[in-house]
Amino acid sequence: MKRIVFFILLITSALHATGQNLEYAKQVVEKLSSPEFSGRGYADKGINLAAEYIKKQFVGMGVKPFNKDYYQPFQITVNTFPSTMKLQIDGTELIPGEEYLIAPSSPSLKGEYAVYVIDKQDLLDDDRVKACVESASGKVLIIDERNFNVDDKEKVQKADESIKFLRSDAQVPTVATIVFSKDRPIWHIARRQSSKPVFIVHKQLDVKNIKKVKFDVKAKLVDYQTRNVIGYIEGKEKPDSFLVILAHYDHLGKMGAKTYFPGANDNATGIAMMLNMAKYYTANPPNYSMAFMALSAEEVGIVGARYYTEHPFFALDKIKFLVNFDMAGTGDEGIKVVNGSVYQDKFDLLTKINNDNGYVKTVETRGEACNSDHCPFHEKGVQGFFIYTMGGTQAYHDIYDRYELLPFTAFDNYAKLMIKFFDDLMDHR
């Protein structure tokens, strides 16, 4: 009778723990994507605040550090926009983030300038490109690509190469470049500064009649010490065998003093999933040891993960499997598994669990892709998946990736699926 009661209590405890996934996840995502963390970037130490927050979660759960403070520091160089960000076209100031983005490698610029306007279609003509270089000297080059409707791939490539030359080549004597795009652009982070600034504008204006453009932009190239935040739970039966859960916690930071990129889905949700796993397994001790790695500098080229694989806290060959969570906040159309076709047996296990329990709509496979933090581990022979949710909001690398717009459609069931997957990996040893 006592064994039956114990078993019932164990099941109740597990169900309660997974039932709290969504509530806790929302708290984490709302916090990390709030203005307090400034987009978890490098302009005003928002990324440091995020690292401290994650460490505090580890401490509160009882996740152990490999060293004294959970941190693995490393240096990066990044281009930042910490303060002034103004773009005026004929006296009208545009809204940063909403109506334009600055290219991430842009340097500082201040002043008012005349313009030279050209259509993207004209860039198919070498003589027009040459004339543009000569006529736009000392001016702001404006390229209008909104009405460019060409299907020929070679012509598209030629026009794009001309734009790249005009906007980036230091020998082109322009002050800056403004590209009017028909598509809403997405932002990134750069690790260097280019010779002149570039702006991508997504606003309906009469481009041909623009006369003057005024800038006041402050850029700063900084050497920055960031850090991975890493902890573990010791396994009951095989403490020297590890399952590893990754998620990057950095995002794009700020573009000027007032505009920040919240990064709710990318990747506060992945951190929330990782922390949920840590919370569950501290209450339900695993058979294997489990390492939880909140990695930095993914958005600047997967730097934190690569640094870790070169300076691991334990031998990489002790990792039995790894899962990288990124963009976990939707799920209307299920989940996609990068490396699913590479590690077919693990993918088959994941799909069987889902088919048996109906946790998420679909589990789709994908081949290799070096597009997130799993990649440096995979390159060193560590088996693992990178998983992201599909469907729902399409906000990505823009100011609209906000907590209040996330549906969290499948989050709770997704967490249950992954707990069952990890448990089965440890049981099938």
N, C-alpha and C positions, 0 to 999 in steps of 0.2 A: 504493500500500500504506500509506504514512504517513497519507494522508487517511482511509483506512478505520479504521486504529488510533485516530486522533484522534476520529473519529465514535463509535466504540465506547466510548472513554474518556469522552466527553461524555455519552453516554446512561447509562453506569454511574454517573457522578458525579451526574446528575440523579435517578436512581432511588435512590441512596444518600441524597441529601438529603431526598427525600420520605419515604423509609423511616424516617428519624429523627424525623418529625413527632410521632408519638405519644409517644415516650420524652421528648422535650424538652417537649412540651405538658404532660405529667403533672408534670414537675419544676416548671414555671411555675405551674400551678394549685395544686399542693400548697403551694408557697411562699406565694403571694399569699393563699390562703385559710386559712393557719395562724394560730394565736393571736398570733404575733409581729406581725401586721399589724392586729390588733384590728378586723377587719371593714372595713378601708380607709375609715374614717370620720373624724370631726372631733373626737372627744372626747379622744383622747390621741395625736394626730399619726400614726395608722396610715396615713392617706392619704399623708402625706409620705414615709414609709418605702417605700410602694408606688411613688411617683414616682421615688425614688432607685434602686430595684431595676430599674425599666424603663429608666431612663437608663443604668444599668450594662450592661444587655443590649445597648442600642444601641451603646455604646462598644466592647464586646467584639466585636461583629459588624463594626464599621467603618461603621455608619450615620452619616451626617454631620449635624451640627446646622445649623439656619438661623441660629442666634445662638451665643453663646459656651457656653451650658450646656444646650441642648435645651428649656429651660423657657419657658412663657408664663404668667406669674402673673396672677391676678385675685382680687378680693375677693367673698366671699359672706357672708351671715348665716344661721346655722343654729341650731336648738334641739338641745341635746345633753343626755345623761344620763350624766355622767362618773363617778359614784360610787355613792351609795346608791340602792337600788331594792328596797323591801320593801312587800308587800301581805299583810296578815293578815286572815283572815275568821274571827271567833269563835275567835281564838287559833291558827289553823292558817295557817302561812306558805305562800303559793303560790310556785311555781317560775317565775321570769320567763322569757319566751320559750317555755317549754313549756306552762304552764298559763294564762298571761295575757300580754297586751301592753298597754303604755301608749300612748295616742294620742300621736303624735309632737309635737303642739303643746302638750302638757300642761306646766303650770308646776310648781314645787316644792310639796310638801305634807307636813306632819308632824302627827300627832295621831291620836286615837281618837274615833270618831263613831258615833252611832246611825244607823239606816237607815230608809228608806221604800221598800217593795217594790211594784212594779206589773208586771203582765203586758203584753206588747206588744199583745195583743188589746184591752186596756182603753183603749189610746191612740186607738182609733177613735171613742171617745165624748168629745166636747169637754168635757162636764161633769167627766169623770174626769181629763182633762188639767188642767183648772183647779183641781180639788181637789188634784191631785198637787203643783202649784206651791205651793199654800198649805200643805199638810201636810208637805212635804219641806224646808221652810225650816230651814237650819242643819244639815241631815242629809246623808247620802250617799244619793243616789237609785240604787236598783237596778232595772234593767229586765230582765225575763226574756223573751227572744224565742225560746226553744228550742221552745216548743209552738205557735208562731204558724204556722198552716196556712191561709192565705187565698190564693185564686187570683185574686180580683178585683184587677186592676191599680190601679184608683183607690183601693181600700181599702189596698193595700200601700203606695202612694205617700203616702197620708194618715198611716199609722202611721209611716212612715220620716221624714216631715216633722215629726211630733210628737217623735220621738226626737231629731232634729237640734236642734229648739227647746229641748228640756229639757236636753240635754247641753251645748249650746254658748252659749245666750243668756245674756249677763251679767245680765239682769234676773231670771232664775230663781234664787232665793236658796238654791241647794244648795251644798254644799261640794265635791262631786265626783260623778261618775256611774260606775257599774259596769254594763256590759251583759253578760249571760250569753248567749253565742252558741252556736248549734248547729253552726256551721261554724268550722273552724280559721281564725283571722284571719291576715292578712299585714301586715307592717310597712312603714313609709315614713319619710321625713325631712321635717320641717317647717322653714320659714324664719321662723317667728314663734312667739310664745307666746299661747295662748288664756287666757281668764279663769279657768278651773278645769280640773283634770285629769279625764281619762276613761280607764277601763280596760276592755278587752275580755277576758272570762274564758272559757276553754274547759276547764271542769272540771265534773264531775258533782257538784253539791252540792244540798242541800235548801234552795233559795233562800228559800222562804216563812218558814223558821224562823231566818234569819240575824238576829242581834241587834246585833253590833258589828263595825266595820271599822276597822283600824288601818293608817296609812300612814307611810312614811318615804321620801320621794322627793326627790332633788336634781336639778333641771333648771337648765341654764345656756344662755342665749342668747348666742352668740359671733359676733364678726366674725372671719372666718378668711381667710387668704390661701392659696389652693390654686393648682394650676398644671396646665396641659396639658403633656404631654411629647411633643416633635415632632422627627422627624429625616427624612432623605431619602437616597435613592441616585440619583446622577446618571445620566440616560439616555445610552446610547451614541450614538444617532442623532438623537433629538429631546429634548434636555435641557430645552427650554422647554415641553414638554407633560408633564402629570402624570397618573398614576393615583394615587388616594389610598385608603389603607386606614385605617379608623377602628375604634376599640373604646374603650369607656369603662372606666376602671380603678377608679373609686370604687364603694363599696357603702354599706351602712347603718350600719356601725360598731358601737357598743355600746349596750346598754340596761342601764345600771348597770355596776358595776365588774367583774362576773363573766360577764355574758351578752354574747356577740358573735355577729354574723351573718356567717358565713364567706364567702358570695358566691362559691362555687366555680364554679357554672355561670353565674351572673350577677354579674360578667362576667369572672372570671379566665380562663375558657375563650376568650372573645373576644380578650383580650390575648394568650393563648397562640397563637391563630390568627394574629393580626397579627404577632407576633414570629417565628412560623414563616415567614411570607411574607418578612419582612425577612432572616431567616437564609438562605432559599433564594436571594433575589435579590442578596444580597451575594456569594454564590458563583457566581451565574449572572447577570451584569450585564444589566439590561433595556434595551430600545430606548428606551422613554420613561423619564423620571424618575419615581420612585415616592416618595410621601410617606407616612410612617407616623405616625399621630396617636393617642396614648393620651390620651383626654380625661377631664377631671375633672367632677364635679358634675352628671352625667347624672341621678342619682337625686333631685336637688333641683329638677329642672325643665329639664334639657337646657341647663344654664347654660354649661358649658365650650365646647360646640359653637357655641352662639350667640355667645359672646364671640369665638371664633376667626373666625367669619364676618364679625364687625364689625372685627376687627383681624388680617387674614390676613397670613401671611408671604410669600405670592406671590399674584398676581392670581387671583381665583376663576375667571375665564374661561379660564385655562390648564389647568383640571382637565377632562380628557377623560372620565373616569368615576370614580366613587367607590363603595366597598363598605364598609358598616358591619357588623362582626361582633359579634353579641350572643348569648349563650347557645348556645355551639357544642359543648357537651359530651355531647349525646345522639345523635339521628339514627336511631333505630329506624324511624321513619316518614318519613325523608328530611328535606328542608329546605323552608322557606317563604321566599318572596322578596317583601318589601314593595316596591312600585313596579314589580313585574314586569309588570303590565298597562299601566303608564305608558310604560315603555321596552321596548316589545314586541320590537324587533329584538335588544336585548341579552339579553332573557329567552329568545328563540328560540335564540340562540347558546349560552347556558348549558344549555338543555335538550337541544340537539343533542349537545353534548359529553358530557352524561351518558348520553343514549340510546346513543351510539356506544361508550361505555366502561363503563357500568354502575357508576359510582362510588357513587351513593347510591340508596336505594330509589325516591324520588320527588323531583321538583322542582316544588313547587306555587306558583302565582302568587297575589298579593294586590295590592290597589289601594293608593292613598295612605294613609298613616297617620303622624301626627306623634307617634310613640311612642318615638323614640330619636334618636341623634345625627345621623343623616342629614337630619333634618327642616329645620334652619336652612339647610343647604346647598341642599336641594331648593327651599326658598322663595326662594332667590336665583338659581335657574335652573341649578344644578349637577346634572347627571344622576347618578343613583346608586341602588343597592339597599341595603336593610337585610335581612340574611339571618339566620335563626335555625333551629336544628335542632328536629325534632319527635319526640315519643315519649319513652319512658324515664322517668326520675325526674320527678315533678311538683313537687318542692321549689322554692319561689319566695318570696323575701322572708321567709324564716323561718330558724330555726337549723338546719334539716335540709339546707340547700343546702351540703353538705360534700363535700370531695374524695373521701373513701372511698366515697361513695354514687353517684359519677358513673360511668356505664358507658363513656364515650368510644366508643360503638358505631361511629360512622362517621367519627371525626375524621381518620384518616389519609387515607381516600378523599376526604373532603370537602376536605382541603387539596390533594390532587392535582387535583380538579375545578377548584378556584379558580385554581391555578397555570396550568392549561391555558386557563382562561377569560381570565386576564390576558394570557397569551402571545398568544392569538388576537386580543385587542383591540389589542395592539401590532402584530401582523402585518397586520391588516386596516385599515391607516391610509390 
